[in-house]
Amino acid sequence: MYMDVVAEAEIALHPSKLGEDIKEAIKESLIEKYEGTLIKDIGIFLAIKDIIEIGEGIIKPGDPYVYYTIKFGSLIWKPVEHEVVQGEVVDIAEYGAFVRIGAVDGFVHLSQIMDDYVNVDSKNMQIVGRESKRTLKVGDIVRAKIISISYKEGLKVTLTMRQPFLGATKWSETKAPQKATEKKKKAKKVAKKGGERKK
């Protein structure tokens, strides 16, 4: 989820920066310190938008830096469980697919790609449904749901595409082939009735 967030931080400015426009020098320091950084429970800082408030500069004995408490506006991306996201497939692996969503690559395990048994075609870098013949390739745009988020060793997001209206957007453009189980059920019904009568 993308959010506008007002955050507060302490920035240390080197004396060489004091001759410059303080607001610009502080913004540069904030960009250096925060952009692309993950902070648990807040999200990933994508952009520092503006400086809202600059506190009084504080000088500490024996320290050449000047410290400022800053309030600033920022654009954050934070994954939220059960959120439906759209992204691009960036890699196919033997155990699933990686999808770029927001500022991270989420992972979809093979069992969560489609409501069908699948095979990994490593040669062509694609995943193929056994019955449906649907394919998932690098570059495909997909809709997926976030099912778990972990902050251990960085941010890890797990996704599913095995629910109605999820999956590769190209799949919704074509009618889904009948599942093998549905075909078998229909065949059993016909067999019980003694076959269909000709008119």
Rosetta constraint file for C-alpha pairs under 8 A:
AtomPair CA 1 CA 77 HARMONIC 5.48 0.50
AtomPair CA 1 CA 78 HARMONIC 5.18 0.50
AtomPair CA 1 CA 79 HARMONIC 5.71 0.50
AtomPair CA 1 CA 80 HARMONIC 6.67 0.50
AtomPair CA 1 CA 83 HARMONIC 7.90 0.50
AtomPair CA 1 CA 102 HARMONIC 7.96 0.50
AtomPair CA 2 CA 75 HARMONIC 7.01 0.50
AtomPair CA 2 CA 76 HARMONIC 5.69 0.50
AtomPair CA 2 CA 77 HARMONIC 4.54 0.50
AtomPair CA 2 CA 78 HARMONIC 6.50 0.50
AtomPair CA 3 CA 75 HARMONIC 5.82 0.50
AtomPair CA 3 CA 76 HARMONIC 5.20 0.50
AtomPair CA 3 CA 77 HARMONIC 6.33 0.50
AtomPair CA 3 CA 78 HARMONIC 7.71 0.50
AtomPair CA 4 CA 73 HARMONIC 6.95 0.50
AtomPair CA 4 CA 74 HARMONIC 5.78 0.50
AtomPair CA 4 CA 75 HARMONIC 4.83 0.50
AtomPair CA 4 CA 76 HARMONIC 6.29 0.50
AtomPair CA 5 CA 73 HARMONIC 5.81 0.50
AtomPair CA 5 CA 74 HARMONIC 5.32 0.50
AtomPair CA 5 CA 75 HARMONIC 6.27 0.50
AtomPair CA 5 CA 76 HARMONIC 6.72 0.50
AtomPair CA 6 CA 71 HARMONIC 6.75 0.50
AtomPair CA 6 CA 72 HARMONIC 5.58 0.50
AtomPair CA 6 CA 73 HARMONIC 4.55 0.50
AtomPair CA 6 CA 74 HARMONIC 6.27 0.50
AtomPair CA 7 CA 71 HARMONIC 5.70 0.50
AtomPair CA 7 CA 72 HARMONIC 5.53 0.50
AtomPair CA 7 CA 73 HARMONIC 6.43 0.50
AtomPair CA 7 CA 74 HARMONIC 7.29 0.50
AtomPair CA 8 CA 69 HARMONIC 7.07 0.50
AtomPair CA 8 CA 70 HARMONIC 5.53 0.50
AtomPair CA 8 CA 71 HARMONIC 4.48 0.50
AtomPair CA 8 CA 72 HARMONIC 6.39 0.50
AtomPair CA 9 CA 69 HARMONIC 5.75 0.50
AtomPair CA 9 CA 70 HARMONIC 5.35 0.50
AtomPair CA 9 CA 71 HARMONIC 6.69 0.50
AtomPair CA 10 CA 67 HARMONIC 6.60 0.50
AtomPair CA 10 CA 68 HARMONIC 5.55 0.50
AtomPair CA 10 CA 69 HARMONIC 4.45 0.50
AtomPair CA 10 CA 70 HARMONIC 6.07 0.50
AtomPair CA 11 CA 26 HARMONIC 7.11 0.50
AtomPair CA 11 CA 29 HARMONIC 7.10 0.50
AtomPair CA 11 CA 30 HARMONIC 7.31 0.50
AtomPair CA 11 CA 67 HARMONIC 5.65 0.50
AtomPair CA 11 CA 68 HARMONIC 5.30 0.50
AtomPair CA 11 CA 69 HARMONIC 6.43 0.50
AtomPair CA 11 CA 70 HARMONIC 7.12 0.50
AtomPair CA 12 CA 65 HARMONIC 5.75 0.50
AtomPair CA 12 CA 66 HARMONIC 5.55 0.50
AtomPair CA 12 CA 67 HARMONIC 4.48 0.50
AtomPair CA 12 CA 68 HARMONIC 6.48 0.50
AtomPair CA 13 CA 17 HARMONIC 6.41 0.50
AtomPair CA 13 CA 18 HARMONIC 7.38 0.50
AtomPair CA 13 CA 25 HARMONIC 7.79 0.50
AtomPair CA 13 CA 26 HARMONIC 7.35 0.50
AtomPair CA 13 CA 29 HARMONIC 7.77 0.50
AtomPair CA 13 CA 65 HARMONIC 5.42 0.50
AtomPair CA 13 CA 66 HARMONIC 5.21 0.50
AtomPair CA 13 CA 67 HARMONIC 6.35 0.50
AtomPair CA 13 CA 68 HARMONIC 7.84 0.50
AtomPair CA 14 CA 18 HARMONIC 7.18 0.50
AtomPair CA 14 CA 64 HARMONIC 6.90 0.50
AtomPair CA 14 CA 65 HARMONIC 4.89 0.50
AtomPair CA 14 CA 66 HARMONIC 6.68 0.50
AtomPair CA 15 CA 19 HARMONIC 7.96 0.50
AtomPair CA 15 CA 64 HARMONIC 6.59 0.50
AtomPair CA 15 CA 65 HARMONIC 6.11 0.50
AtomPair CA 15 CA 66 HARMONIC 7.20 0.50
AtomPair CA 17 CA 22 HARMONIC 7.57 0.50
AtomPair CA 17 CA 25 HARMONIC 6.42 0.50
AtomPair CA 18 CA 22 HARMONIC 6.55 0.50
AtomPair CA 20 CA 24 HARMONIC 7.68 0.50
AtomPair CA 20 CA 25 HARMONIC 6.66 0.50
AtomPair CA 21 CA 25 HARMONIC 6.16 0.50
AtomPair CA 22 CA 26 HARMONIC 6.02 0.50
AtomPair CA 23 CA 27 HARMONIC 6.18 0.50
AtomPair CA 23 CA 51 HARMONIC 7.27 0.50
AtomPair CA 23 CA 54 HARMONIC 8.00 0.50
AtomPair CA 24 CA 28 HARMONIC 6.17 0.50
AtomPair CA 25 CA 29 HARMONIC 6.30 0.50
AtomPair CA 26 CA 30 HARMONIC 6.17 0.50
AtomPair CA 27 CA 31 HARMONIC 6.17 0.50
AtomPair CA 27 CA 48 HARMONIC 7.49 0.50
AtomPair CA 27 CA 50 HARMONIC 7.60 0.50
AtomPair CA 27 CA 51 HARMONIC 6.92 0.50
AtomPair CA 28 CA 32 HARMONIC 6.20 0.50
AtomPair CA 29 CA 33 HARMONIC 6.09 0.50
AtomPair CA 30 CA 34 HARMONIC 5.79 0.50
AtomPair CA 30 CA 35 HARMONIC 7.61 0.50
AtomPair CA 30 CA 48 HARMONIC 7.12 0.50
AtomPair CA 31 CA 35 HARMONIC 5.16 0.50
AtomPair CA 31 CA 47 HARMONIC 7.37 0.50
AtomPair CA 31 CA 48 HARMONIC 6.11 0.50
AtomPair CA 33 CA 37 HARMONIC 7.77 0.50
AtomPair CA 34 CA 45 HARMONIC 6.11 0.50
AtomPair CA 34 CA 48 HARMONIC 7.93 0.50
AtomPair CA 35 CA 44 HARMONIC 7.81 0.50
AtomPair CA 35 CA 45 HARMONIC 5.06 0.50
AtomPair CA 35 CA 46 HARMONIC 5.43 0.50
AtomPair CA 35 CA 47 HARMONIC 5.72 0.50
AtomPair CA 35 CA 48 HARMONIC 6.94 0.50
AtomPair CA 36 CA 44 HARMONIC 6.13 0.50
AtomPair CA 36 CA 45 HARMONIC 5.39 0.50
AtomPair CA 36 CA 46 HARMONIC 5.62 0.50
AtomPair CA 36 CA 47 HARMONIC 7.94 0.50
AtomPair CA 37 CA 44 HARMONIC 5.48 0.50
AtomPair CA 37 CA 45 HARMONIC 5.60 0.50
AtomPair CA 37 CA 46 HARMONIC 7.92 0.50
AtomPair CA 38 CA 42 HARMONIC 7.78 0.50
AtomPair CA 38 CA 43 HARMONIC 5.58 0.50
AtomPair CA 38 CA 44 HARMONIC 4.29 0.50
AtomPair CA 38 CA 45 HARMONIC 6.59 0.50
AtomPair CA 38 CA 154 HARMONIC 7.81 0.50
AtomPair CA 38 CA 155 HARMONIC 7.77 0.50
AtomPair CA 39 CA 43 HARMONIC 5.41 0.50
AtomPair CA 39 CA 44 HARMONIC 6.33 0.50
AtomPair CA 40 CA 151 HARMONIC 6.94 0.50
AtomPair CA 42 CA 76 HARMONIC 7.68 0.50
AtomPair CA 42 CA 78 HARMONIC 6.79 0.50
AtomPair CA 43 CA 76 HARMONIC 5.97 0.50
AtomPair CA 43 CA 77 HARMONIC 5.56 0.50
AtomPair CA 43 CA 78 HARMONIC 4.37 0.50
AtomPair CA 43 CA 79 HARMONIC 7.44 0.50
AtomPair CA 44 CA 76 HARMONIC 5.45 0.50
AtomPair CA 44 CA 77 HARMONIC 5.26 0.50
AtomPair CA 44 CA 78 HARMONIC 6.36 0.50
AtomPair CA 44 CA 103 HARMONIC 7.30 0.50
AtomPair CA 45 CA 74 HARMONIC 6.92 0.50
AtomPair CA 45 CA 75 HARMONIC 6.17 0.50
AtomPair CA 45 CA 76 HARMONIC 4.72 0.50
AtomPair CA 45 CA 77 HARMONIC 6.74 0.50
AtomPair CA 46 CA 74 HARMONIC 7.48 0.50
AtomPair CA 46 CA 75 HARMONIC 5.53 0.50
AtomPair CA 46 CA 76 HARMONIC 5.53 0.50
AtomPair CA 46 CA 77 HARMONIC 6.86 0.50
AtomPair CA 46 CA 103 HARMONIC 7.81 0.50
AtomPair CA 47 CA 74 HARMONIC 5.62 0.50
AtomPair CA 47 CA 75 HARMONIC 5.16 0.50
AtomPair CA 47 CA 76 HARMONIC 7.29 0.50
AtomPair CA 48 CA 72 HARMONIC 7.32 0.50
AtomPair CA 48 CA 73 HARMONIC 6.25 0.50
AtomPair CA 48 CA 74 HARMONIC 4.48 0.50
AtomPair CA 48 CA 75 HARMONIC 6.56 0.50
AtomPair CA 49 CA 72 HARMONIC 7.41 0.50
AtomPair CA 49 CA 73 HARMONIC 5.29 0.50
AtomPair CA 49 CA 74 HARMONIC 5.04 0.50
AtomPair CA 49 CA 75 HARMONIC 6.92 0.50
AtomPair CA 50 CA 72 HARMONIC 5.71 0.50
AtomPair CA 50 CA 73 HARMONIC 5.16 0.50
AtomPair CA 50 CA 74 HARMONIC 7.15 0.50
AtomPair CA 51 CA 70 HARMONIC 7.38 0.50
AtomPair CA 51 CA 71 HARMONIC 6.36 0.50
AtomPair CA 51 CA 72 HARMONIC 4.45 0.50
AtomPair CA 51 CA 73 HARMONIC 6.39 0.50
AtomPair CA 52 CA 70 HARMONIC 7.57 0.50
AtomPair CA 52 CA 71 HARMONIC 5.34 0.50
AtomPair CA 52 CA 72 HARMONIC 5.03 0.50
AtomPair CA 52 CA 73 HARMONIC 6.80 0.50
AtomPair CA 53 CA 70 HARMONIC 5.72 0.50
AtomPair CA 53 CA 71 HARMONIC 4.99 0.50
AtomPair CA 53 CA 72 HARMONIC 6.88 0.50
AtomPair CA 54 CA 68 HARMONIC 6.64 0.50
AtomPair CA 54 CA 69 HARMONIC 6.19 0.50
AtomPair CA 54 CA 70 HARMONIC 4.84 0.50
AtomPair CA 54 CA 71 HARMONIC 6.67 0.50
AtomPair CA 55 CA 68 HARMONIC 5.60 0.50
AtomPair CA 55 CA 69 HARMONIC 5.01 0.50
AtomPair CA 55 CA 70 HARMONIC 6.12 0.50
AtomPair CA 56 CA 68 HARMONIC 6.17 0.50
AtomPair CA 56 CA 69 HARMONIC 7.36 0.50
AtomPair CA 57 CA 66 HARMONIC 5.80 0.50
AtomPair CA 57 CA 67 HARMONIC 5.38 0.50
AtomPair CA 57 CA 68 HARMONIC 4.91 0.50
AtomPair CA 57 CA 69 HARMONIC 7.85 0.50
AtomPair CA 58 CA 66 HARMONIC 5.54 0.50
AtomPair CA 58 CA 67 HARMONIC 4.97 0.50
AtomPair CA 58 CA 68 HARMONIC 6.51 0.50
AtomPair CA 59 CA 63 HARMONIC 7.14 0.50
AtomPair CA 59 CA 64 HARMONIC 7.50 0.50
AtomPair CA 59 CA 65 HARMONIC 6.73 0.50
AtomPair CA 59 CA 66 HARMONIC 5.09 0.50
AtomPair CA 59 CA 67 HARMONIC 6.49 0.50
AtomPair CA 60 CA 64 HARMONIC 7.70 0.50
AtomPair CA 60 CA 65 HARMONIC 7.70 0.50
AtomPair CA 60 CA 66 HARMONIC 7.62 0.50
AtomPair CA 77 CA 102 HARMONIC 6.57 0.50
AtomPair CA 77 CA 103 HARMONIC 6.93 0.50
AtomPair CA 79 CA 83 HARMONIC 7.66 0.50
AtomPair CA 79 CA 146 HARMONIC 7.66 0.50
AtomPair CA 79 CA 149 HARMONIC 7.39 0.50
AtomPair CA 79 CA 157 HARMONIC 7.69 0.50
AtomPair CA 80 CA 146 HARMONIC 6.97 0.50
AtomPair CA 80 CA 149 HARMONIC 7.84 0.50
AtomPair CA 81 CA 145 HARMONIC 7.88 0.50
AtomPair CA 81 CA 146 HARMONIC 5.18 0.50
AtomPair CA 81 CA 147 HARMONIC 5.61 0.50
AtomPair CA 81 CA 148 HARMONIC 6.09 0.50
AtomPair CA 81 CA 149 HARMONIC 7.01 0.50
AtomPair CA 82 CA 145 HARMONIC 5.71 0.50
AtomPair CA 82 CA 146 HARMONIC 5.09 0.50
AtomPair CA 82 CA 147 HARMONIC 5.83 0.50
AtomPair CA 83 CA 145 HARMONIC 5.62 0.50
AtomPair CA 83 CA 146 HARMONIC 5.59 0.50
AtomPair CA 84 CA 143 HARMONIC 6.78 0.50
AtomPair CA 84 CA 144 HARMONIC 5.56 0.50
AtomPair CA 84 CA 145 HARMONIC 4.34 0.50
AtomPair CA 84 CA 146 HARMONIC 6.49 0.50
AtomPair CA 85 CA 101 HARMONIC 6.86 0.50
AtomPair CA 85 CA 143 HARMONIC 5.68 0.50
AtomPair CA 85 CA 144 HARMONIC 5.48 0.50
AtomPair CA 85 CA 145 HARMONIC 6.13 0.50
AtomPair CA 85 CA 146 HARMONIC 7.45 0.50
AtomPair CA 86 CA 101 HARMONIC 6.49 0.50
AtomPair CA 86 CA 141 HARMONIC 7.11 0.50
AtomPair CA 86 CA 142 HARMONIC 5.65 0.50
AtomPair CA 86 CA 143 HARMONIC 4.46 0.50
AtomPair CA 86 CA 144 HARMONIC 6.37 0.50
AtomPair CA 87 CA 99 HARMONIC 5.88 0.50
AtomPair CA 87 CA 100 HARMONIC 5.22 0.50
AtomPair CA 87 CA 101 HARMONIC 4.78 0.50
AtomPair CA 87 CA 102 HARMONIC 7.67 0.50
AtomPair CA 87 CA 141 HARMONIC 5.70 0.50
AtomPair CA 87 CA 142 HARMONIC 5.55 0.50
AtomPair CA 87 CA 143 HARMONIC 6.60 0.50
AtomPair CA 87 CA 144 HARMONIC 7.99 0.50
AtomPair CA 88 CA 99 HARMONIC 5.31 0.50
AtomPair CA 88 CA 100 HARMONIC 5.27 0.50
AtomPair CA 88 CA 101 HARMONIC 7.19 0.50
AtomPair CA 88 CA 138 HARMONIC 7.59 0.50
AtomPair CA 88 CA 139 HARMONIC 5.78 0.50
AtomPair CA 88 CA 140 HARMONIC 5.68 0.50
AtomPair CA 88 CA 141 HARMONIC 4.57 0.50
AtomPair CA 88 CA 142 HARMONIC 6.15 0.50
AtomPair CA 89 CA 97 HARMONIC 6.87 0.50
AtomPair CA 89 CA 98 HARMONIC 5.82 0.50
AtomPair CA 89 CA 99 HARMONIC 4.33 0.50
AtomPair CA 89 CA 100 HARMONIC 6.34 0.50
AtomPair CA 89 CA 137 HARMONIC 6.80 0.50
AtomPair CA 89 CA 138 HARMONIC 4.88 0.50
AtomPair CA 89 CA 139 HARMONIC 5.24 0.50
AtomPair CA 89 CA 140 HARMONIC 5.46 0.50
AtomPair CA 89 CA 141 HARMONIC 6.48 0.50
AtomPair CA 89 CA 142 HARMONIC 7.26 0.50
AtomPair CA 90 CA 97 HARMONIC 7.74 0.50
AtomPair CA 90 CA 98 HARMONIC 5.74 0.50
AtomPair CA 90 CA 99 HARMONIC 5.64 0.50
AtomPair CA 90 CA 100 HARMONIC 6.39 0.50
AtomPair CA 90 CA 138 HARMONIC 5.22 0.50
AtomPair CA 90 CA 139 HARMONIC 6.29 0.50
AtomPair CA 91 CA 97 HARMONIC 5.80 0.50
AtomPair CA 91 CA 98 HARMONIC 5.15 0.50
AtomPair CA 91 CA 99 HARMONIC 7.28 0.50
AtomPair CA 91 CA 138 HARMONIC 5.75 0.50
AtomPair CA 92 CA 96 HARMONIC 6.24 0.50
AtomPair CA 92 CA 97 HARMONIC 4.58 0.50
AtomPair CA 92 CA 98 HARMONIC 6.47 0.50
AtomPair CA 92 CA 122 HARMONIC 7.94 0.50
AtomPair CA 92 CA 125 HARMONIC 5.90 0.50
AtomPair CA 92 CA 126 HARMONIC 6.39 0.50
AtomPair CA 92 CA 127 HARMONIC 7.52 0.50
AtomPair CA 92 CA 137 HARMONIC 7.18 0.50
AtomPair CA 92 CA 138 HARMONIC 6.73 0.50
AtomPair CA 93 CA 97 HARMONIC 5.81 0.50
AtomPair CA 93 CA 98 HARMONIC 7.88 0.50
AtomPair CA 93 CA 120 HARMONIC 7.86 0.50
AtomPair CA 93 CA 122 HARMONIC 7.81 0.50
AtomPair CA 94 CA 120 HARMONIC 6.18 0.50
AtomPair CA 94 CA 122 HARMONIC 7.44 0.50
AtomPair CA 95 CA 109 HARMONIC 6.06 0.50
AtomPair CA 95 CA 110 HARMONIC 5.69 0.50
AtomPair CA 96 CA 107 HARMONIC 7.11 0.50
AtomPair CA 96 CA 108 HARMONIC 5.54 0.50
AtomPair CA 96 CA 109 HARMONIC 4.35 0.50
AtomPair CA 96 CA 110 HARMONIC 4.48 0.50
AtomPair CA 96 CA 113 HARMONIC 7.77 0.50
AtomPair CA 97 CA 107 HARMONIC 5.91 0.50
AtomPair CA 97 CA 108 HARMONIC 5.23 0.50
AtomPair CA 97 CA 109 HARMONIC 6.62 0.50
AtomPair CA 97 CA 110 HARMONIC 7.37 0.50
AtomPair CA 98 CA 105 HARMONIC 5.90 0.50
AtomPair CA 98 CA 106 HARMONIC 5.61 0.50
AtomPair CA 98 CA 107 HARMONIC 4.66 0.50
AtomPair CA 98 CA 108 HARMONIC 6.29 0.50
AtomPair CA 99 CA 105 HARMONIC 5.18 0.50
AtomPair CA 99 CA 106 HARMONIC 5.09 0.50
AtomPair CA 99 CA 107 HARMONIC 6.26 0.50
AtomPair CA 99 CA 108 HARMONIC 7.52 0.50
AtomPair CA 100 CA 104 HARMONIC 5.84 0.50
AtomPair CA 100 CA 105 HARMONIC 4.23 0.50
AtomPair CA 100 CA 106 HARMONIC 6.17 0.50
AtomPair CA 101 CA 105 HARMONIC 5.89 0.50
AtomPair CA 101 CA 106 HARMONIC 6.52 0.50
AtomPair CA 104 CA 155 HARMONIC 7.82 0.50
AtomPair CA 104 CA 157 HARMONIC 7.98 0.50
AtomPair CA 105 CA 157 HARMONIC 7.42 0.50
AtomPair CA 106 CA 156 HARMONIC 6.84 0.50
AtomPair CA 106 CA 157 HARMONIC 4.78 0.50
AtomPair CA 106 CA 158 HARMONIC 5.59 0.50
AtomPair CA 106 CA 159 HARMONIC 6.34 0.50
AtomPair CA 107 CA 157 HARMONIC 6.35 0.50
AtomPair CA 107 CA 158 HARMONIC 4.93 0.50
AtomPair CA 107 CA 159 HARMONIC 5.80 0.50
AtomPair CA 108 CA 112 HARMONIC 6.07 0.50
AtomPair CA 108 CA 113 HARMONIC 6.37 0.50
AtomPair CA 108 CA 158 HARMONIC 6.11 0.50
AtomPair CA 108 CA 159 HARMONIC 4.99 0.50
AtomPair CA 108 CA 160 HARMONIC 5.87 0.50
AtomPair CA 108 CA 161 HARMONIC 7.61 0.50
AtomPair CA 109 CA 113 HARMONIC 6.63 0.50
AtomPair CA 109 CA 159 HARMONIC 7.79 0.50
AtomPair CA 109 CA 160 HARMONIC 7.69 0.50
AtomPair CA 110 CA 118 HARMONIC 7.11 0.50
AtomPair CA 111 CA 117 HARMONIC 7.74 0.50
AtomPair CA 112 CA 159 HARMONIC 7.62 0.50
AtomPair CA 112 CA 160 HARMONIC 4.95 0.50
AtomPair CA 112 CA 161 HARMONIC 5.76 0.50
AtomPair CA 112 CA 162 HARMONIC 5.44 0.50
AtomPair CA 113 CA 160 HARMONIC 6.44 0.50
AtomPair CA 113 CA 161 HARMONIC 5.10 0.50
AtomPair CA 113 CA 162 HARMONIC 5.86 0.50
AtomPair CA 113 CA 167 HARMONIC 7.11 0.50
AtomPair CA 114 CA 118 HARMONIC 7.90 0.50
AtomPair CA 114 CA 129 HARMONIC 7.51 0.50
AtomPair CA 114 CA 161 HARMONIC 6.13 0.50
AtomPair CA 114 CA 162 HARMONIC 4.91 0.50
AtomPair CA 114 CA 167 HARMONIC 7.10 0.50
AtomPair CA 115 CA 162 HARMONIC 5.67 0.50
AtomPair CA 116 CA 129 HARMONIC 5.83 0.50
AtomPair CA 116 CA 130 HARMONIC 6.76 0.50
AtomPair CA 116 CA 131 HARMONIC 6.75 0.50
AtomPair CA 116 CA 132 HARMONIC 7.07 0.50
AtomPair CA 116 CA 179 HARMONIC 7.70 0.50
AtomPair CA 117 CA 129 HARMONIC 5.86 0.50
AtomPair CA 117 CA 130 HARMONIC 5.64 0.50
AtomPair CA 117 CA 131 HARMONIC 7.42 0.50
AtomPair CA 118 CA 127 HARMONIC 6.52 0.50
AtomPair CA 118 CA 128 HARMONIC 5.43 0.50
AtomPair CA 118 CA 129 HARMONIC 4.41 0.50
AtomPair CA 118 CA 130 HARMONIC 5.45 0.50
AtomPair CA 119 CA 127 HARMONIC 5.73 0.50
AtomPair CA 119 CA 128 HARMONIC 5.32 0.50
AtomPair CA 119 CA 129 HARMONIC 6.52 0.50
AtomPair CA 119 CA 130 HARMONIC 6.79 0.50
AtomPair CA 120 CA 125 HARMONIC 7.63 0.50
AtomPair CA 120 CA 126 HARMONIC 6.13 0.50
AtomPair CA 120 CA 127 HARMONIC 4.56 0.50
AtomPair CA 120 CA 128 HARMONIC 6.42 0.50
AtomPair CA 121 CA 125 HARMONIC 5.79 0.50
AtomPair CA 121 CA 126 HARMONIC 5.21 0.50
AtomPair CA 121 CA 127 HARMONIC 5.83 0.50
AtomPair CA 121 CA 128 HARMONIC 7.12 0.50
AtomPair CA 122 CA 126 HARMONIC 6.54 0.50
AtomPair CA 125 CA 137 HARMONIC 6.35 0.50
AtomPair CA 125 CA 138 HARMONIC 7.10 0.50
AtomPair CA 126 CA 135 HARMONIC 6.44 0.50
AtomPair CA 126 CA 136 HARMONIC 5.41 0.50
AtomPair CA 126 CA 137 HARMONIC 4.57 0.50
AtomPair CA 126 CA 138 HARMONIC 7.20 0.50
AtomPair CA 127 CA 135 HARMONIC 5.51 0.50
AtomPair CA 127 CA 136 HARMONIC 5.07 0.50
AtomPair CA 127 CA 137 HARMONIC 6.72 0.50
AtomPair CA 128 CA 133 HARMONIC 5.78 0.50
AtomPair CA 128 CA 134 HARMONIC 5.62 0.50
AtomPair CA 128 CA 135 HARMONIC 4.53 0.50
AtomPair CA 128 CA 136 HARMONIC 6.59 0.50
AtomPair CA 129 CA 133 HARMONIC 4.64 0.50
AtomPair CA 129 CA 134 HARMONIC 5.14 0.50
AtomPair CA 129 CA 135 HARMONIC 6.50 0.50
AtomPair CA 131 CA 177 HARMONIC 7.81 0.50
AtomPair CA 131 CA 179 HARMONIC 6.49 0.50
AtomPair CA 131 CA 180 HARMONIC 6.48 0.50
AtomPair CA 132 CA 176 HARMONIC 6.97 0.50
AtomPair CA 132 CA 177 HARMONIC 5.42 0.50
AtomPair CA 132 CA 178 HARMONIC 7.26 0.50
AtomPair CA 132 CA 179 HARMONIC 6.87 0.50
AtomPair CA 134 CA 171 HARMONIC 7.24 0.50
AtomPair CA 136 CA 140 HARMONIC 6.68 0.50
AtomPair CA 136 CA 168 HARMONIC 7.02 0.50
AtomPair CA 140 CA 168 HARMONIC 6.45 0.50
AtomPair CA 140 CA 169 HARMONIC 7.76 0.50
AtomPair CA 140 CA 170 HARMONIC 7.88 0.50
AtomPair CA 141 CA 168 HARMONIC 5.73 0.50
AtomPair CA 141 CA 169 HARMONIC 5.95 0.50
AtomPair CA 141 CA 170 HARMONIC 7.80 0.50
AtomPair CA 142 CA 166 HARMONIC 7.27 0.50
AtomPair CA 142 CA 167 HARMONIC 5.17 0.50
AtomPair CA 142 CA 168 HARMONIC 4.05 0.50
AtomPair CA 142 CA 169 HARMONIC 5.45 0.50
AtomPair CA 143 CA 161 HARMONIC 6.98 0.50
AtomPair CA 143 CA 165 HARMONIC 7.81 0.50
AtomPair CA 143 CA 166 HARMONIC 4.99 0.50
AtomPair CA 143 CA 167 HARMONIC 5.19 0.50
AtomPair CA 143 CA 168 HARMONIC 6.36 0.50
AtomPair CA 143 CA 169 HARMONIC 6.94 0.50
AtomPair CA 144 CA 159 HARMONIC 6.05 0.50
AtomPair CA 144 CA 160 HARMONIC 5.58 0.50
AtomPair CA 144 CA 161 HARMONIC 4.89 0.50
AtomPair CA 144 CA 166 HARMONIC 5.54 0.50
AtomPair CA 144 CA 167 HARMONIC 6.21 0.50
AtomPair CA 145 CA 159 HARMONIC 5.42 0.50
AtomPair CA 145 CA 160 HARMONIC 5.37 0.50
AtomPair CA 145 CA 161 HARMONIC 6.56 0.50
AtomPair CA 145 CA 166 HARMONIC 7.69 0.50
AtomPair CA 146 CA 157 HARMONIC 6.88 0.50
AtomPair CA 146 CA 158 HARMONIC 5.98 0.50
AtomPair CA 146 CA 159 HARMONIC 4.60 0.50
AtomPair CA 146 CA 160 HARMONIC 6.67 0.50
AtomPair CA 147 CA 157 HARMONIC 7.75 0.50
AtomPair CA 147 CA 158 HARMONIC 5.73 0.50
AtomPair CA 147 CA 159 HARMONIC 5.41 0.50
AtomPair CA 147 CA 160 HARMONIC 6.66 0.50
AtomPair CA 148 CA 157 HARMONIC 5.91 0.50
AtomPair CA 148 CA 158 HARMONIC 5.15 0.50
AtomPair CA 148 CA 159 HARMONIC 7.17 0.50
AtomPair CA 149 CA 155 HARMONIC 7.25 0.50
AtomPair CA 149 CA 156 HARMONIC 5.77 0.50
AtomPair CA 149 CA 157 HARMONIC 4.72 0.50
AtomPair CA 149 CA 158 HARMONIC 6.47 0.50
AtomPair CA 150 CA 154 HARMONIC 7.78 0.50
AtomPair CA 150 CA 155 HARMONIC 5.80 0.50
AtomPair CA 150 CA 156 HARMONIC 5.05 0.50
AtomPair CA 150 CA 157 HARMONIC 6.55 0.50
AtomPair CA 151 CA 155 HARMONIC 4.65 0.50
AtomPair CA 151 CA 156 HARMONIC 6.40 0.50
AtomPair CA 152 CA 156 HARMONIC 7.71 0.50
AtomPair CA 161 CA 166 HARMONIC 5.05 0.50
AtomPair CA 161 CA 167 HARMONIC 4.84 0.50
AtomPair CA 162 CA 166 HARMONIC 6.66 0.50
AtomPair CA 162 CA 167 HARMONIC 7.16 0.50
AtomPair CA 165 CA 172 HARMONIC 7.61 0.50
AtomPair CA 167 CA 171 HARMONIC 7.09 0.50
AtomPair CA 168 CA 172 HARMONIC 7.48 0.50
AtomPair CA 169 CA 173 HARMONIC 7.15 0.50
AtomPair CA 170 CA 174 HARMONIC 7.23 0.50
AtomPair CA 171 CA 175 HARMONIC 7.65 0.50
AtomPair CA 171 CA 176 HARMONIC 7.34 0.50
AtomPair CA 172 CA 176 HARMONIC 7.82 0.50
AtomPair CA 178 CA 182 HARMONIC 6.51 0.50
AtomPair CA 178 CA 183 HARMONIC 6.74 0.50
AtomPair CA 179 CA 183 HARMONIC 6.44 0.50
AtomPair CA 180 CA 184 HARMONIC 6.25 0.50
AtomPair CA 181 CA 185 HARMONIC 6.27 0.50
AtomPair CA 182 CA 186 HARMONIC 6.35 0.50
AtomPair CA 183 CA 187 HARMONIC 6.21 0.50
AtomPair CA 184 CA 188 HARMONIC 6.17 0.50
AtomPair CA 185 CA 189 HARMONIC 6.33 0.50
AtomPair CA 186 CA 190 HARMONIC 6.31 0.50
AtomPair CA 187 CA 191 HARMONIC 6.18 0.50
AtomPair CA 188 CA 192 HARMONIC 6.15 0.50
AtomPair CA 189 CA 193 HARMONIC 6.36 0.50
AtomPair CA 190 CA 194 HARMONIC 6.34 0.50
AtomPair CA 190 CA 195 HARMONIC 4.89 0.50
AtomPair CA 190 CA 196 HARMONIC 6.39 0.50
AtomPair CA 191 CA 195 HARMONIC 5.22 0.50
